[in-house]
Amino acid sequence: MTEQQLAESCRDVAFHVDAPKTRLEKIKDWYSANFHLKLETLPSWETVDELRLVANAVKHGDGSATRQLKQRRPELFSNPDYAEIYKEHEQYGMGPPMSEALAPLSGQDLFVSAKLLKAYVEGAAAIVEEIARYFASHGDQFFPY
């Protein structure tokens, strides 16, 4: 939904260019080209980008987003209910096993805690606030009337 809302804010008849497709990479490029705003420089960008990976991992299972997310946050693929067992494995030099993320949409293989979900929600809200602050401080560039 964050991607959709960021793309939706670019749909206005006052713009003389088409709005971006609803993909975060395309949206990022559009904001840079048309608003001179590099979204990746905003404090909440990393959280929003990670949220994109989580959403795509949930939707598509074991694909490229899942591989990227496993590199960034491998702990999301280890069941927290088995944390004690994983601690026992550590004494033998073994890390926790990572699930293959074959059925994350059904609640398996990807483990997002309530705390992390709250951080994602706060990041999604923060990027909108950061964009609003950017426009408030650069309004004359875009709305000279």
C-alpha positions in Angstrom: 0.0 0.0 0.0 2.9 2.3 0.7 4.1 2.0 -3.0 0.5 2.6 -4.2 0.2 5.7 -2.1 3.5 7.1 -3.2 2.6 6.5 -6.8 -0.9 7.9 -6.3 0.5 11.2 -5.1 2.1 11.6 -8.6 -1.3 11.4 -10.4 -2.4 15.0 -10.9 -3.6 16.7 -14.0 -1.2 19.6 -13.2 1.7 17.3 -13.9 2.7 17.2 -17.6 4.3 13.7 -17.3 2.6 10.4 -16.7 2.7 9.0 -13.1 5.1 6.2 -12.3 4.1 2.6 -12.3 3.5 1.2 -8.8 7.0 -0.2 -8.2 9.2 1.4 -5.6 12.2 1.6 -8.0 10.1 3.4 -10.6 8.5 5.7 -8.0 11.9 6.6 -6.7 13.2 7.5 -10.1 10.0 9.6 -10.8 10.4 11.6 -7.6 14.0 12.3 -8.4 13.3 13.4 -12.0 10.2 15.4 -11.3 10.5 16.7 -7.8 14.3 16.6 -7.4 13.7 14.5 -4.3 15.9 11.4 -3.8 13.7 9.2 -1.7 16.6 7.0 -0.8 18.1 9.9 1.1 15.1 10.1 3.5 15.6 8.6 7.0 12.8 6.1 6.6 13.9 4.9 3.2 15.6 1.7 4.4 12.6 0.7 6.4 10.2 1.2 3.5 12.5 -0.6 1.1 12.7 -3.5 3.5 8.9 -3.5 3.8 8.8 -3.8 0.0 10.9 -6.9 0.2 8.7 -8.4 3.0 5.5 -7.7 1.0 7.0 -9.3 -2.2 8.3 -12.3 -0.2 4.8 -12.8 1.2 3.2 -12.4 -2.2 5.6 -14.4 -4.3 7.2 -16.9 -2.0 10.8 -18.0 -2.6 11.9 -15.5 -5.3 14.3 -12.6 -5.7 12.8 -10.5 -2.9 13.1 -13.4 -0.5 16.7 -13.9 -1.4 17.5 -10.2 -0.9 15.5 -10.3 2.4 17.4 -13.4 3.6 20.7 -11.5 3.1 19.4 -8.4 4.9 17.4 -10.0 7.7 18.0 -13.8 7.9 16.3 -13.9 11.4 13.0 -13.4 9.6 13.2 -16.9 8.3 13.8 -18.7 11.6 10.8 -19.6 13.7 11.1 -17.7 17.0 9.1 -20.5 18.7 12.3 -22.7 18.4 14.7 -20.0 19.7 15.8 -22.3 22.6 16.6 -25.2 20.3 18.6 -22.8 18.0 20.7 -21.7 21.0 21.6 -25.4 21.6 22.7 -25.6 18.0 25.0 -22.6 18.3 27.2 -24.4 20.8 28.0 -26.8 18.0 28.7 -24.0 15.5 25.4 -24.3 13.7 23.1 -21.4 13.1 19.3 -21.6 13.0 17.9 -23.2 9.9 16.3 -20.8 7.4 13.0 -21.7 5.9 12.6 -21.8 2.2 9.6 -19.3 2.3 7.5 -21.6 0.2 4.2 -20.6 1.7 4.6 -17.2 3.5 1.1 -16.0 2.6 -0.3 -18.9 4.6 1.6 -17.8 7.7 4.6 -20.2 7.3 8.3 -19.6 6.6 8.4 -15.8 7.3 8.3 -14.5 10.8 7.6 -10.8 11.3 7.2 -9.9 15.0 4.6 -7.4 16.3 7.5 -5.1 17.2 8.9 -5.3 13.6 5.4 -4.8 12.1 5.1 -1.7 14.2 8.4 -0.4 12.9 7.3 -1.0 9.3 4.0 0.9 9.9 5.9 3.7 11.5 8.4 3.8 8.6 5.5 3.9 6.1 4.0 6.9 7.9 7.4 8.6 8.3 8.2 8.6 4.6 5.0 10.4 3.9 5.8 13.0 6.6 9.4 13.4 5.3 8.1 14.0 1.8 5.6 16.6 3.1 8.4 18.4 4.9 10.4 18.4 1.7 7.6 20.0 -0.2 7.0 22.5 2.6 10.6 23.6 2.4 10.8 23.5 -1.4 7.3 24.7 -2.2 8.3 27.7 -4.2 10.1 25.4 -6.7 7.0 23.5 -7.5 4.1 25.8 -6.8 5.2 29.4 -7.6 1.7 30.8 -7.6 
